[in-house]
């Protein structure tokens, strides 16, 4: 079973995506801000992190940089999720250390394909 850490401060987004991924067989952990996301990535060692970029306390850009700089977390793939898909955001996310990029609202089958590709498959359907 693939363990996903979803770093997101919007409760509606958390509810919808967590429900959809859980129904597909994923274990979903939630962090409400970037600092909590960095801490949970280290303690929980998820197979993949879904990172909102507009977060309180520590934004998703910096949280990703810290995850990728951490000895215990640099190997964890990070997928940036954003509702603000502006020109250059994908490149900026990749430069911050994200392994992939997707937009909100999330298209679940596309996102699951990205999770599978980065987390090594996992047998989740």
Secondary structure, DSSP 8 states (H G I E B T S, - for coil): --EEEEE---HHHHHHHHHHHHHTT-EEEEESSHHHHHHHHHHH--SEEEEESS-SSS-HHHHHHHHHHSTTTTTSEEEEEES---TTHHHHHHHHT-SEEEESS--HHHHHHHHHHHHT--S--
